[in-house]
Amino acid sequence: MIWRSVVGKLWITIIILVTLVLILLNLFLNEQVEKTYVRDQKKSLEQLAAEIQKKFNQPGQDQIQYLNNVLQVSELFHTYIVTLDSSGSVSNYGVSPHVPNVPWQEVLSQKDLNRVIKGETVFIKGKVQDRDPNQFPFLKNDVLLVAVPHIVGGKTVGAIVLYQTQEQLSETDIKRWIFYSSLIGITLTTIFAFFLSTRITLPLIQMKKAVEKMARGEFSIRVPVRYHEQDEIADLSMTFNRMAAQLEDSIHQLSQEKEQLASILKSMSDGVLTISKYGKIVLSNPVADQFLSLWEGETQKNTLPPPLQDLFNKVTDDQKEYTGDISENGRTWVVVMSLLYTENQVRGVVAVLRDVTEERRLDKMRKDFVANVSHELRTPLQMLQGYSEALMDDIAETPEERRELAQVINEESQRMSRLVRELLDLARMESGHIQIEPIELPLNELVLRVIRKFQGLARERQVQLCADLGDSLPMVYWDEDKIEQVLTNLVDNAIRHTPSQGSVTVHAYFQNKKVYLEIEDTGSGIPEEDLPFVFERFYKADKARTRGQSGGTGLGLSIARHLVNAHRGNITVKSQLGKGATFRVELPVRVKTEMG
């Protein structure tokens, strides 16, 4: 609304001030006019009335003729004369022929008339209703009236009344012009006020619109400056523009810093959470969002999950940094939580989360490796120690017994040597140092050679070993020694874990531009829950997965997996408990790259 704007307030203020000034001036002028004009008119009327009264009292004076002469002269000055008897009626002396239709009785009351008859001169200024039908019926006219005693023969017989109406009074005209002047002054003041306020408020309106745009993020906005005026408004506009420029620069720098910080947080491999002192999440990076998603649906938005809430309470209560582990859905995070300060006041808490699942798994594997190696070496070492002590103590009495003890010592030492050699090979493979030297060779000859190698062991264990070679097997381009080692490990493992009267079959076929080698046995099989672990080191060393005393090191399947992966292939296993197992090797026909 205009009344609430600067223009409206300024206009109202100016109008009120000007109106008060004009009202006071009007009152002052009216008072002065009344004091001056009315006083002069009263004096003139009183002098005229005194003169008429004096002439009336002279002996021999024709009063009627004298009054008529006076009336003719007085009308020229808009003054009217009426003679009244003691009852207030017009006497025989009459009235002016052109007396206005004014009821003077409304001004000169009977009480005032009695005072005149008693010899007093009465002056009255009042208002009467205009009886002229052509005039507005409620218009009031001012009347100046002077009444003196009418004395005839030394006796008061009535009153001589002289009066003037508003139509003849210049005081009314003066007041009217004062009123018109006041209206003109107020109108001109209004126009000036609007012009002045517009000149003042237009820059303010422009600044208001500029501020609104800046609130919406448009910091490049500027307001026009009237340099030719060089007043306070121009100074304010220039100051506003300098402030806007500085604010734009500051916002730009803050935006760059925010983007840089967001990029850093986004690229971090660790999760970062900024938490207010009330426990609400203020800032998080993508890694932290993934961590929080584990409790999605269980906690409200921007609320800490229970594990973090407990750690947050410890940090805020004890006012010091805390580190703890959180495990959820098979993964483990290390959380470091510390306080954030602003001018020695706690502003919140920052939490850094690191996924250490793989590290913990590798650490567990290292510990398991040491335990498994110790377990594998302990048995042969104990046997070597025991049998060597038996030889030293001459427990064996015959050469055959000594030869038997020496045979056991030799077998255990070979087992230890094989374990160490395979550990070294496996370590070299896991570090990526596998040298592939592919050559072209017939696949069927490679499979048959491995079959012939294990025929003796198969007959010894009463296991049927055979090959199932598909038609049109291609020439392959592999590292012959390493693929033969894979087949050797798989066939040896199958024979050792297949009971007597069982069978082991090696299938070889070509399909979809790849070669498939499958070693199928009819052994006891592998439990379903253990299948994901069969290619780990020392698989047999796990008591839950041991299928008998086979004399192996537990590293063969792990070595086979690394060799197959080095040929850009894949190895899998399918098994059911009590129904045997099938190891499947998938290889490309040609391997042209070297893995080093």
C-alpha positions as CSV (number, residue, x, y, z in Angstrom):
1,M,0.0,0.0,0.0
2,I,1.1,3.6,-0.7
3,W,0.7,4.6,2.9
4,R,3.4,2.1,3.9
5,S,5.8,3.2,1.3
6,V,8.5,5.9,1.7
7,V,6.6,8.0,-0.9
8,G,3.4,7.8,1.1
9,K,5.0,8.5,4.4
10,L,7.0,11.4,3.1
11,W,3.9,12.8,1.4
12,I,1.7,12.5,4.5
13,T,4.5,14.1,6.6
14,I,4.8,17.1,4.3
15,I,1.0,17.5,3.9
16,I,0.5,17.4,7.7
17,L,3.3,20.0,8.2
18,V,2.0,22.3,5.5
19,T,-1.6,21.9,6.6
20,L,-0.7,22.8,10.2
21,V,1.2,25.8,9.0
22,L,-1.7,26.9,6.8
23,I,-4.2,26.3,9.5
24,L,-2.2,28.4,12.0
25,L,-1.7,31.1,9.4
26,N,-5.4,31.0,8.6
27,L,-6.3,31.4,12.2
28,F,-3.8,34.2,12.7
29,L,-5.0,36.1,9.6
30,N,-8.7,35.6,10.6
31,E,-7.9,36.9,14.0
32,Q,-6.1,39.9,12.6
33,V,-8.9,40.6,10.0
34,E,-11.5,40.3,12.7
35,K,-9.6,42.5,15.1
36,T,-8.9,45.2,12.4
37,Y,-11.9,45.1,10.1
38,V,-14.6,44.4,12.7
39,R,-13.2,47.1,15.0
40,D,-13.2,49.7,12.2
41,Q,-16.7,48.7,11.1
42,K,-18.0,48.9,14.6
43,K,-16.5,52.3,15.1
44,S,-18.0,53.5,11.8
45,L,-21.4,52.2,12.7
46,E,-21.3,53.6,16.2
47,Q,-20.3,57.0,14.9
48,L,-23.0,57.0,12.3
49,A,-25.6,55.9,14.9
50,A,-24.4,58.6,17.2
51,E,-24.7,61.2,14.5
52,I,-28.2,60.1,13.6
53,Q,-29.2,60.1,17.2
54,K,-27.8,63.6,17.6
55,K,-29.7,65.0,14.6
56,F,-32.9,63.3,15.8
57,N,-32.7,65.2,19.1
58,Q,-32.3,68.6,17.5
59,P,-35.5,70.7,17.8
60,G,-37.3,71.5,14.7
61,Q,-35.6,68.7,12.7
62,D,-37.8,66.8,10.3
63,Q,-36.8,63.4,11.4
64,I,-38.5,61.5,8.7
65,Q,-36.9,63.5,5.9
66,Y,-33.5,63.4,7.6
67,L,-33.8,59.6,8.0
68,N,-34.6,59.2,4.3
69,N,-31.6,61.3,3.4
70,V,-29.4,59.3,5.6
71,L,-30.8,56.0,4.3
72,Q,-30.0,57.0,0.7
73,V,-26.4,57.9,1.6
74,S,-25.8,54.8,3.9
75,E,-27.0,52.3,1.2
76,L,-24.2,53.6,-1.0
77,F,-21.9,52.1,1.7
78,H,-24.0,48.9,2.1
79,T,-25.3,50.0,5.5
80,Y,-29.0,49.6,6.4
81,I,-31.0,51.4,9.0
82,V,-34.1,50.2,10.8
83,T,-36.1,52.1,13.5
84,L,-37.8,50.0,16.1
85,D,-40.4,50.8,18.7
86,S,-40.2,49.6,22.3
87,S,-41.9,46.3,21.4
88,G,-39.3,45.5,18.7
89,S,-41.6,46.3,15.7
90,V,-40.6,48.6,12.9
91,S,-41.7,52.1,13.8
92,N,-43.4,54.7,11.6
93,Y,-40.1,56.0,10.7
94,G,-39.7,52.9,8.5
95,V,-36.8,51.1,7.1
96,S,-34.4,51.4,4.2
97,P,-36.2,50.7,0.9
98,H,-33.6,48.2,-0.1
99,V,-33.2,46.4,3.2
100,P,-32.1,42.7,2.6
101,N,-34.5,40.1,3.7
102,V,-32.7,39.5,7.0
103,P,-34.6,38.8,10.3
104,W,-32.6,41.1,12.6
105,Q,-34.8,39.8,15.4
106,E,-32.6,36.7,15.4
107,V,-29.6,38.9,16.3
108,L,-31.2,41.7,18.4
109,S,-33.2,39.9,21.0
110,Q,-35.8,41.6,23.2
111,K,-33.4,41.6,26.1
112,D,-30.9,43.5,24.0
113,L,-33.7,45.9,22.8
114,N,-34.6,46.6,26.5
115,R,-31.0,47.5,27.1
116,V,-31.1,50.0,24.2
117,I,-34.3,51.5,25.4
118,K,-32.7,52.0,28.8
119,G,-30.1,54.2,27.1
120,E,-27.2,51.7,26.3
121,T,-25.5,51.3,22.9
122,V,-25.4,47.7,21.8
123,F,-23.0,46.1,19.3
124,I,-23.7,42.6,18.1
125,K,-21.9,40.3,15.7
126,G,-23.8,37.2,14.8
127,K,-25.2,34.8,12.2
128,V,-28.7,34.7,10.7
129,Q,-30.5,32.5,8.3
130,D,-30.7,34.0,4.8
131,R,-34.4,34.2,3.8
132,D,-33.7,34.8,0.1
133,P,-35.3,31.8,-1.7
134,N,-32.6,32.0,-4.4
135,Q,-29.9,31.3,-1.8
136,F,-28.9,28.0,-0.3
137,P,-31.2,27.5,2.6
138,F,-28.6,26.5,5.2
139,L,-26.1,29.3,4.3
140,K,-25.4,31.5,7.3
141,N,-24.7,35.2,6.9
142,D,-22.6,37.3,9.3
143,V,-24.2,40.5,10.6
144,L,-22.6,43.5,12.2
145,L,-25.3,45.4,14.2
146,V,-25.2,48.6,16.3
147,A,-28.4,49.7,18.2
148,V,-28.7,53.1,19.9
149,P,-31.7,54.6,21.7
150,H,-34.3,56.5,19.6
151,I,-35.1,59.7,21.6
152,V,-38.0,61.9,20.7
153,G,-38.7,64.9,22.8
154,G,-36.2,63.8,25.5
155,K,-38.0,60.4,25.7
156,T,-36.8,57.1,24.4
157,V,-39.4,55.6,22.1
158,G,-37.4,52.8,20.5
159,A,-34.1,52.0,18.9
160,I,-32.2,53.0,15.8
161,V,-30.5,49.8,14.3
162,L,-27.7,50.0,11.8
163,Y,-26.3,46.8,10.4
164,Q,-24.3,45.2,7.6
165,T,-24.7,41.7,6.2
166,Q,-22.0,39.3,4.9
167,E,-22.7,40.2,1.3
168,Q,-21.3,43.6,2.1
169,L,-18.5,42.5,4.4
170,S,-15.0,42.3,2.9
171,E,-13.9,40.2,5.9
172,T,-15.7,37.2,4.3
173,D,-14.0,37.7,1.0
174,I,-10.7,37.9,2.7
175,K,-11.3,34.6,4.6
176,R,-12.5,33.0,1.5
177,W,-9.3,33.9,-0.4
178,I,-7.3,32.7,2.6
179,F,-9.1,29.4,2.3
180,Y,-8.6,29.1,-1.4
181,S,-4.9,30.0,-1.0
182,S,-4.6,27.2,1.6
183,L,-6.1,24.7,-0.9
184,I,-3.8,25.8,-3.6
185,G,-0.9,25.6,-1.2
186,I,-1.8,22.0,-0.2
187,T,-2.2,21.0,-3.8
188,L,1.1,22.4,-4.9
189,T,2.7,20.9,-1.8
190,T,1.3,17.5,-2.7
191,I,2.7,17.7,-6.2
192,F,6.1,18.8,-4.9
193,A,6.1,16.1,-2.2
194,F,5.4,13.4,-4.8
195,F,8.1,14.8,-7.1
196,L,10.6,15.0,-4.3
197,S,9.8,11.7,-2.8
198,T,10.0,10.1,-6.2
199,R,13.4,11.5,-6.8
200,I,14.4,10.1,-3.4
201,T,12.7,6.8,-3.5
202,L,13.4,5.7,-7.1
203,P,17.0,4.8,-6.2
204,L,15.8,3.1,-3.1
205,I,13.3,1.1,-5.1
206,Q,16.1,0.1,-7.5
207,M,18.2,-0.9,-4.6
208,K,15.3,-2.9,-3.1
209,K,14.9,-4.8,-6.4
210,A,18.7,-5.3,-6.6
211,V,18.7,-6.8,-3.1
212,E,15.9,-9.1,-4.0
213,K,17.8,-10.4,-7.0
214,M,20.9,-10.8,-4.9
215,A,18.8,-12.8,-2.4
216,R,18.0,-15.1,-5.3
217,G,21.7,-15.5,-6.1
218,E,22.2,-12.9,-8.8
219,F,25.2,-11.2,-7.3
220,S,26.2,-9.5,-10.6
221,I,23.3,-7.0,-10.3
222,R,24.2,-3.3,-10.0
223,V,22.1,-0.1,-9.5
224,P,22.4,3.0,-11.8
225,V,24.3,5.9,-10.2
226,R,23.4,9.6,-10.9
227,Y,26.9,11.0,-11.0
228,H,25.7,14.4,-12.0
229,E,23.9,14.9,-8.7
230,Q,26.6,13.7,-6.3
231,D,24.3,13.7,-3.3
232,E,23.7,11.2,-0.5
233,I,21.6,9.0,-2.8
234,A,24.4,8.8,-5.4
235,D,26.9,8.0,-2.6
236,L,24.6,5.3,-1.3
237,S,24.3,3.8,-4.8
238,M,28.1,3.7,-5.3
239,T,28.5,2.2,-1.9
240,F,25.9,-0.4,-2.7
241,N,27.6,-1.3,-5.9
242,R,31.0,-1.6,-4.2
243,M,29.4,-3.9,-1.6
244,A,27.7,-6.0,-4.3
245,A,31.1,-6.4,-6.1
246,Q,32.9,-7.4,-2.9
247,L,30.0,-9.8,-2.0
248,E,30.1,-11.3,-5.5
249,D,33.9,-11.8,-5.2
250,S,33.5,-13.4,-1.8
251,I,30.7,-15.6,-2.9
252,H,32.7,-16.7,-5.9
253,Q,35.7,-17.5,-3.7
254,L,33.5,-19.4,-1.2
255,S,31.9,-21.3,-4.1
256,Q,35.3,-22.3,-5.4
257,E,36.4,-23.4,-2.0
258,K,33.2,-25.3,-1.5
259,E,33.6,-27.0,-4.9
260,Q,37.2,-27.8,-4.1
261,L,36.3,-29.2,-0.7
262,A,33.4,-31.2,-2.3
263,S,35.8,-32.6,-4.9
264,I,38.3,-33.5,-2.2
265,L,35.6,-35.2,-0.1
266,K,34.2,-36.9,-3.1
267,S,37.5,-38.3,-4.3
268,M,38.5,-39.6,-0.8
269,S,38.5,-43.3,-0.3
270,D,37.6,-42.8,3.4
271,G,34.1,-41.7,4.5
272,V,33.8,-38.3,6.2
273,L,30.9,-37.2,8.3
274,T,30.4,-33.8,9.9
275,I,28.0,-34.0,12.8
276,S,26.4,-31.1,14.7
277,K,26.6,-30.9,18.5
278,Y,23.0,-32.1,18.5
279,G,23.9,-35.3,16.8
280,K,22.5,-34.4,13.3
281,I,24.5,-35.2,10.1
282,V,25.5,-31.9,8.4
283,L,27.8,-33.1,5.7
284,S,28.8,-36.5,4.2
285,N,30.8,-37.7,1.2
286,P,29.7,-40.6,-1.1
287,V,31.7,-43.2,0.8
288,A,30.0,-42.2,4.0
289,D,26.6,-42.2,2.3
290,Q,27.3,-45.8,1.3
291,F,28.1,-46.6,4.9
292,L,24.9,-44.9,6.1
293,S,22.8,-46.8,3.5
294,L,23.3,-50.0,5.5
295,W,20.9,-48.6,8.1
296,E,18.5,-47.1,5.6
297,G,14.9,-47.5,6.8
298,E,16.0,-48.1,10.3
299,T,17.0,-44.5,11.2
300,Q,15.6,-41.2,10.2
301,K,17.2,-38.9,7.7
302,N,20.3,-37.1,8.9
303,T,20.3,-39.2,12.0
304,L,23.3,-41.3,13.2
305,P,22.9,-45.1,13.2
306,P,23.2,-46.7,16.7
307,P,26.9,-47.7,16.5
308,L,27.9,-44.2,15.5
309,Q,25.5,-42.7,18.1
310,D,27.2,-44.6,20.9
311,L,30.6,-43.4,19.8
312,F,29.3,-39.8,19.4
313,N,28.0,-39.9,23.0
314,K,31.4,-41.0,24.2
315,V,33.2,-38.2,22.3
316,T,30.9,-35.4,23.5
317,D,30.7,-36.7,27.1
318,D,34.5,-37.2,27.5
319,Q,35.5,-34.3,25.3
320,K,38.3,-36.3,23.6
321,E,38.9,-38.3,20.4
322,Y,37.8,-41.9,20.2
323,T,38.5,-44.8,17.7
324,G,36.3,-47.8,17.3
325,D,35.4,-50.7,15.0
326,I,31.9,-51.1,13.4
327,S,31.0,-54.4,11.8
328,E,27.9,-54.7,9.6
329,N,26.8,-57.1,6.8
330,G,30.2,-58.9,6.8
331,R,32.3,-55.7,6.5
332,T,34.3,-53.8,9.1
333,W,35.0,-50.1,9.4
334,V,37.4,-48.2,11.6
335,V,35.8,-45.0,12.8
336,V,37.9,-42.1,14.2
337,M,35.7,-39.4,15.8
338,S,37.0,-36.1,17.2
339,L,35.5,-32.7,18.2
340,L,35.2,-29.6,16.1
341,Y,35.8,-26.3,17.7
342,T,34.9,-22.6,16.9
343,E,36.6,-20.1,19.1
344,N,37.0,-22.7,21.9
345,Q,33.3,-23.7,21.6
346,V,32.3,-27.2,20.6
347,R,30.6,-26.8,17.2
348,G,30.2,-30.5,16.4
349,V,32.1,-33.7,15.7
350,V,33.9,-35.0,12.6
351,A,34.0,-38.7,11.9
352,V,36.4,-40.5,9.5
353,L,35.4,-44.0,8.4
354,R,37.7,-46.4,6.7
355,D,36.7,-49.8,5.3
356,V,39.3,-52.2,6.6
357,T,37.5,-55.4,5.6
358,E,40.1,-56.4,3.1
359,E,43.0,-55.4,5.4
360,R,41.5,-57.5,8.2
361,R,40.9,-60.4,5.8
362,L,44.5,-60.2,4.6
363,D,45.7,-60.0,8.2
364,K,43.6,-63.1,9.1
365,M,45.0,-64.8,6.0
366,R,48.5,-64.0,7.2
367,K,47.8,-65.4,10.6
368,D,46.1,-68.4,9.1
369,F,49.1,-68.9,6.7
370,V,51.5,-68.9,9.6
371,A,49.3,-71.3,11.6
372,N,48.8,-73.6,8.6
373,V,52.5,-73.6,7.7
374,S,53.4,-74.3,11.3
375,H,50.8,-77.1,11.3
376,E,52.1,-78.6,8.0
377,L,55.7,-78.4,9.2
378,R,55.1,-79.6,12.7
379,T,54.1,-83.2,11.7
380,P,57.1,-84.0,9.4
381,L,59.5,-82.2,11.8
382,Q,58.2,-84.3,14.7
383,M,58.5,-87.5,12.6
384,L,62.1,-86.5,11.5
385,Q,63.0,-85.8,15.1
386,G,61.5,-89.0,16.4
387,Y,62.9,-91.3,13.7
388,S,66.3,-89.6,13.8
389,E,66.4,-90.0,17.6
390,A,65.5,-93.7,17.1
391,L,68.4,-94.1,14.8
392,M,70.7,-92.3,17.2
393,D,69.6,-94.5,20.1
394,D,70.0,-97.7,18.0
395,I,66.4,-98.7,18.5
396,A,66.4,-100.4,15.1
397,E,68.2,-103.7,15.5
398,T,68.3,-105.0,11.9
399,P,69.3,-103.3,8.7
400,E,65.8,-103.6,7.4
401,E,64.4,-101.6,10.4
402,R,67.1,-98.9,9.9
403,R,66.3,-98.8,6.2
404,E,62.6,-98.4,7.1
405,L,63.3,-95.5,9.5
406,A,65.5,-93.9,6.9
407,Q,62.8,-94.3,4.3
408,V,60.3,-92.4,6.5
409,I,62.8,-89.7,7.2
410,N,63.5,-89.3,3.5
411,E,59.7,-89.2,2.6
412,E,59.1,-86.5,5.3
413,S,62.0,-84.4,4.2
414,Q,60.8,-84.7,0.6
415,R,57.3,-83.6,1.8
416,M,58.9,-80.6,3.5
417,S,60.9,-79.8,0.5
418,R,57.8,-80.0,-1.7
419,L,55.9,-77.8,0.7
420,V,58.6,-75.1,0.7
421,R,58.9,-75.2,-3.1
422,E,55.2,-74.9,-3.6
423,L,55.0,-72.0,-1.1
424,L,57.7,-70.2,-3.0
425,D,56.0,-70.8,-6.3
426,L,52.7,-69.6,-4.9
427,A,54.3,-66.5,-3.4
428,R,55.8,-65.7,-6.8
429,M,52.5,-66.2,-8.5
430,E,50.6,-64.0,-6.1
431,S,53.1,-61.2,-6.5
432,G,52.4,-61.4,-10.3
433,H,55.7,-62.9,-11.4
434,I,54.4,-65.6,-13.7
435,Q,56.3,-65.9,-16.9
436,I,54.1,-67.5,-19.7
437,E,55.9,-69.0,-22.6
438,P,53.2,-70.3,-25.0
439,I,54.0,-72.8,-27.7
440,E,51.7,-74.6,-30.2
441,L,50.9,-78.1,-29.1
442,P,48.2,-80.8,-29.7
443,L,45.7,-80.8,-26.8
444,N,44.9,-84.6,-26.9
445,E,48.6,-85.5,-26.5
446,L,48.9,-83.3,-23.5
447,V,45.8,-84.9,-21.8
448,L,46.9,-88.4,-22.6
449,R,50.4,-87.7,-21.2
450,V,49.0,-86.7,-17.9
451,I,46.7,-89.8,-17.9
452,R,49.7,-92.0,-18.4
453,K,51.6,-90.3,-15.6
454,F,48.9,-91.2,-13.0
455,Q,48.0,-94.7,-14.2
456,G,50.3,-96.3,-11.7
457,L,48.9,-94.3,-8.8
458,A,45.4,-95.1,-10.0
459,R,46.0,-98.8,-10.1
460,E,47.6,-98.7,-6.7
461,R,44.4,-97.0,-5.2
462,Q,42.1,-99.2,-7.3
463,V,40.7,-96.1,-9.1
464,Q,39.7,-96.2,-12.8
465,L,41.4,-93.3,-14.6
466,C,40.3,-92.6,-18.2
467,A,40.1,-89.7,-20.8
468,D,37.1,-88.5,-22.7
469,L,38.4,-86.5,-25.7
470,G,36.0,-84.7,-27.9
471,D,36.1,-84.7,-31.7
472,S,38.2,-82.1,-33.7
473,L,40.2,-80.8,-30.8
474,P,42.2,-77.8,-32.0
475,M,45.9,-77.1,-31.7
476,V,46.4,-74.8,-28.7
477,Y,48.9,-72.1,-28.0
478,W,49.6,-72.4,-24.2
479,D,52.5,-72.7,-21.8
480,E,52.8,-76.5,-21.9
481,D,54.6,-77.0,-18.5
482,K,52.2,-74.8,-16.6
483,I,49.0,-76.3,-18.0
484,E,50.4,-79.8,-17.4
485,Q,51.0,-78.7,-13.8
486,V,47.4,-77.6,-13.6
487,L,46.1,-81.0,-14.9
488,T,48.6,-82.8,-12.7
489,N,47.4,-81.1,-9.5
490,L,43.7,-81.6,-10.4
491,V,44.1,-85.3,-11.4
492,D,46.3,-86.1,-8.4
493,N,43.8,-84.4,-6.1
494,A,40.9,-86.3,-7.6
495,I,42.7,-89.7,-7.3
496,R,43.7,-89.1,-3.7
497,H,40.2,-88.2,-2.7
498,T,38.4,-90.9,-4.6
499,P,37.8,-94.2,-2.7
500,S,38.7,-97.6,-4.2
501,Q,36.5,-98.9,-7.0
502,G,35.8,-95.2,-7.9
503,S,36.7,-93.5,-11.2
504,V,38.3,-90.3,-12.4
505,T,37.5,-89.0,-15.9
506,V,39.3,-86.2,-17.8
507,H,37.0,-84.6,-20.3
508,A,38.3,-82.3,-23.1
509,Y,36.1,-80.5,-25.7
510,F,36.0,-77.4,-27.8
511,Q,33.0,-75.1,-27.7
512,N,32.3,-71.4,-28.5
513,K,35.9,-70.8,-29.5
514,K,37.2,-72.0,-26.1
515,V,38.7,-75.2,-24.7
516,Y,37.2,-76.9,-21.7
517,L,39.0,-79.4,-19.4
518,E,36.9,-81.1,-16.8
519,I,38.3,-83.5,-14.2
520,E,35.3,-85.5,-12.8
521,D,35.7,-87.9,-9.8
522,T,33.3,-90.1,-7.9
523,G,34.7,-89.3,-4.4
524,S,33.0,-88.1,-1.3
525,G,32.4,-84.6,-2.7
526,I,32.7,-81.2,-1.0
527,P,30.1,-79.6,1.3
528,E,28.2,-76.8,-0.4
529,E,29.2,-74.3,2.3
530,D,32.9,-75.1,1.7
531,L,32.9,-74.6,-2.1
532,P,33.9,-70.9,-2.0
533,F,37.1,-71.8,-0.1
534,V,38.5,-74.8,-2.1
535,F,41.0,-72.6,-4.0
536,E,42.4,-71.0,-0.8
537,R,45.8,-72.0,0.5
538,F,45.9,-75.0,2.9
539,Y,42.3,-75.8,2.1
540,K,42.8,-79.4,3.4
541,A,44.4,-78.0,6.6
542,D,40.9,-76.8,7.7
543,K,39.6,-79.5,9.8
544,A,36.0,-79.0,8.5
545,R,37.2,-79.6,4.9
546,T,39.7,-82.5,5.4
547,R,38.7,-85.6,3.5
548,G,41.3,-88.0,4.8
549,Q,45.0,-88.2,5.1
550,S,46.1,-87.7,1.6
551,G,49.7,-86.5,2.2
552,G,49.1,-83.3,0.1
553,T,50.2,-79.8,1.0
554,G,46.9,-78.1,0.5
555,L,48.4,-75.7,-2.0
556,G,47.7,-77.5,-5.3
557,L,44.3,-75.9,-6.1
558,S,45.5,-72.5,-5.2
559,I,48.5,-72.9,-7.6
560,A,46.2,-74.2,-10.3
561,R,43.9,-71.2,-10.0
562,H,46.8,-68.7,-10.4
563,L,48.2,-70.6,-13.5
564,V,44.8,-70.7,-15.1
565,N,44.2,-67.0,-14.5
566,A,47.7,-66.3,-16.0
567,H,46.4,-67.9,-19.3
568,R,43.3,-65.6,-19.3
569,G,41.1,-68.5,-18.2
570,N,38.8,-69.5,-15.4
571,I,38.5,-72.4,-13.1
572,T,35.4,-73.5,-11.2
573,V,34.1,-76.4,-9.2
574,K,30.8,-78.2,-8.8
575,S,30.2,-80.7,-6.1
576,Q,27.6,-82.4,-4.0
577,L,28.4,-84.2,-0.7
578,G,28.7,-87.9,-1.3
579,K,28.5,-87.6,-5.2
580,G,31.9,-86.5,-6.1
581,A,33.3,-83.3,-7.6
582,T,33.9,-81.8,-11.0
583,F,36.7,-79.2,-11.6
584,R,36.2,-77.2,-14.8
585,V,39.0,-75.3,-16.6
586,E,38.0,-72.8,-19.3
587,L,40.9,-71.6,-21.5
588,P,41.2,-69.6,-24.8
589,V,42.7,-71.4,-27.7
590,R,45.7,-69.1,-28.0
591,V,47.5,-67.0,-25.4
592,K,49.6,-64.4,-27.1
593,T,50.5,-62.2,-24.1
594,E,53.2,-62.8,-21.5
595,M,52.4,-62.3,-17.9
596,G,55.4,-61.0,-16.0
